[in-house]
Amino acid sequence: MKSTPTSLSSSSSKQLTLRQERFILEYIETGNATESARRAGYANPNMHGFRMIVNDRIKHHIDLKRAELMSDTEKKIAWLTDKLTSEATDKDNGDSTRVRALEILGKIYGAYAPEKQEVTTYSSTFFADIDDVEQENPPENNDLH
């Protein structure tokens, strides 16, 4: 699910132009200064992307917006956790519903680590064997040459 905020809600955003605001939002989404400058409508995205990313005021607004988005995410996770906890503890729910809620809670809190699979690689000594054969039968003595 991709959600892109439409404007900066900071009161200090009045100092920013619309392109700068757009750059900040795009930069938070992509993490790429050149691409963000291009999407924001700058004529020379390489130059403007670099200038924007080293600008202290722009960096400050990027940090503010990231903090705001993190706060929103934390609120959503807290709400989801509360909802799942109530589903898991509600005696009126069926066992499968309660178990599923507990499984999702476990995934949220990292109780289920990704499974590790052992990968075995086999190396061949084919080339070493050819070298051994050539040493035993030098090319001048070999009937194939």
C-alpha positions as CSV (number, residue, x, y, z in Angstrom):
1,M,0.0,0.0,0.0
2,K,1.6,3.2,-1.2
3,S,0.5,6.5,0.3
4,T,2.1,9.8,-0.7
5,P,1.3,12.8,1.4
6,T,0.2,15.8,-0.7
7,S,1.7,18.6,1.3
8,L,3.9,19.4,4.2
9,S,1.9,20.2,7.3
10,S,4.7,22.0,9.1
11,S,4.0,25.7,9.8
12,S,7.5,26.6,8.6
13,S,6.7,25.2,5.2
14,K,5.6,28.7,4.1
15,Q,9.3,29.3,3.6
16,L,9.4,26.6,0.9
17,T,8.3,26.9,-2.7
18,L,5.9,24.4,-4.1
19,R,8.7,22.7,-6.0
20,Q,10.8,22.4,-2.8
21,E,7.8,20.8,-1.0
22,R,7.3,18.4,-3.9
23,F,11.0,17.6,-3.9
24,I,10.9,16.8,-0.1
25,L,7.9,14.5,-0.5
26,E,9.4,12.8,-3.5
27,Y,12.8,12.4,-1.8
28,I,11.2,10.8,1.2
29,E,9.5,8.3,-1.1
30,T,12.4,7.5,-3.5
31,G,15.5,8.4,-1.5
32,N,17.0,9.6,-4.8
33,A,17.8,13.3,-5.1
34,T,18.0,13.4,-8.9
35,E,14.8,11.5,-9.5
36,S,13.0,13.6,-6.8
37,A,14.2,16.9,-8.5
38,R,12.9,15.5,-11.9
39,R,9.5,14.6,-10.4
40,A,9.3,18.0,-8.7
41,G,9.7,19.7,-12.1
42,Y,13.2,21.1,-12.0
43,A,14.8,21.7,-15.4
44,N,18.2,20.3,-14.5
45,P,17.5,17.5,-12.0
46,N,21.1,16.5,-11.4
47,M,22.2,20.0,-10.3
48,H,19.0,20.9,-8.4
49,G,18.9,17.5,-6.7
50,F,22.4,18.0,-5.4
51,R,21.7,21.6,-4.3
52,M,18.5,20.6,-2.5
53,I,20.0,17.7,-0.6
54,V,22.9,19.8,0.7
55,N,20.6,22.7,1.7
56,D,20.3,22.8,5.5
57,R,16.7,24.1,5.4
58,I,15.6,21.4,3.0
59,K,17.4,18.7,5.1
60,H,15.6,20.0,8.2
61,H,12.2,19.8,6.5
62,I,13.0,16.3,5.3
63,D,13.8,15.3,8.9
64,L,10.6,16.9,10.1
65,K,8.5,15.1,7.5
66,R,10.1,11.8,8.2
67,A,9.5,12.1,11.9
68,E,5.8,13.0,11.2
69,L,5.4,9.9,9.0
70,M,7.1,7.7,11.6
71,S,4.7,9.0,14.2
72,D,1.8,8.2,12.0
73,T,3.1,4.7,11.4
74,E,3.7,4.1,15.1
75,K,0.1,5.2,15.7
76,K,-1.2,2.8,13.1
77,I,0.8,-0.1,14.5
78,A,-0.5,0.6,18.0
79,W,-4.1,0.7,16.8
80,L,-3.6,-2.6,14.9
81,T,-1.9,-4.2,17.8
82,D,-4.8,-3.2,20.1
83,K,-7.4,-4.5,17.6
84,L,-5.6,-7.8,17.1
85,T,-5.1,-8.2,20.9
86,S,-8.8,-7.7,21.5
87,E,-9.6,-10.3,18.7
88,A,-7.2,-12.8,20.2
89,T,-8.6,-12.4,23.7
90,D,-12.3,-12.2,22.8
91,K,-14.0,-15.4,24.1
92,D,-16.8,-15.0,21.6
93,N,-14.5,-15.5,18.6
94,G,-13.8,-18.9,17.3
95,D,-10.5,-20.7,17.9
96,S,-9.3,-20.1,14.3
97,T,-9.9,-16.4,14.5
98,R,-8.1,-16.1,17.8
99,V,-5.2,-18.2,16.7
100,R,-4.9,-16.2,13.4
101,A,-4.9,-12.9,15.4
102,L,-2.1,-14.3,17.6
103,E,-0.1,-15.4,14.5
104,I,-0.3,-11.9,13.1
105,L,0.7,-10.3,16.4
106,G,3.7,-12.7,16.5
107,K,4.7,-11.6,13.0
108,I,4.4,-7.9,14.0
109,Y,6.7,-8.4,16.9
110,G,9.2,-10.6,15.0
111,A,8.4,-13.9,16.8
112,Y,8.7,-15.7,13.4
113,A,12.2,-15.3,12.1
114,P,12.6,-16.0,8.5
115,E,13.6,-19.6,7.8
116,K,17.2,-20.1,6.9
117,Q,18.0,-22.6,4.2
118,E,21.4,-24.2,3.9
119,V,22.8,-23.8,0.4
120,T,25.4,-26.3,-0.6
121,T,27.6,-25.6,-3.5
122,Y,29.7,-28.2,-5.3
123,S,32.9,-27.3,-7.0
124,S,34.3,-29.2,-9.8
125,T,37.9,-30.2,-10.3
126,F,37.4,-30.7,-14.0
127,F,40.0,-28.1,-15.0
128,A,42.5,-29.4,-12.5
129,D,42.0,-32.9,-14.0
130,I,42.7,-31.6,-17.5
131,D,45.9,-30.1,-16.2
132,D,46.9,-33.4,-14.7
133,V,46.2,-35.2,-18.0
134,E,48.3,-32.7,-19.9
135,Q,51.2,-33.2,-17.5
136,E,51.0,-37.0,-17.9
137,N,50.6,-36.7,-21.7
138,P,52.4,-33.6,-23.1
139,P,50.9,-32.3,-26.4
140,E,53.9,-33.4,-28.5
141,N,53.5,-37.0,-27.4
142,N,49.7,-36.9,-27.6
143,D,48.3,-38.6,-30.7
144,L,45.3,-36.2,-30.8
145,H,47.5,-33.2,-31.8
